Amino acid sequence: MFAAGTGIAPFRGFIQERAAQLVCGREVGPAILYFGCRSQKDFLYSDELEKWSKIGAVL
């Protein structure tokens, strides 16, 4: 998955679903998100992405 700035919004739903599947004990295949932004303040959903990365919903 590739996203820049607000372009991450549609991918957020995909990753949320993957996280929900993992919480229910289902297996999901690997997913890599490439996200770019100009500065740290533009890093949308950073807390969520970090949490999802820790549980394996996205790399």
C-alpha positions, 0 to 999 in steps of 0.5 A: 500500500502506498499513501501520502498525506491525507491519502492514507485515509482509505487505507486506514479502514483496511488496516482497521479490519486487519487489526479486528481480524487479528484480535479475533484470532484469525490469520492475515497475510503480510501487508506493508504500508509506505506512507510519506509526509513532509513533517512530523505534524503531518503524520496522520494516525501515527498512534494508531499505525504504531499500535497496528504495527505492534500487533502485526496488522501492518508492517 
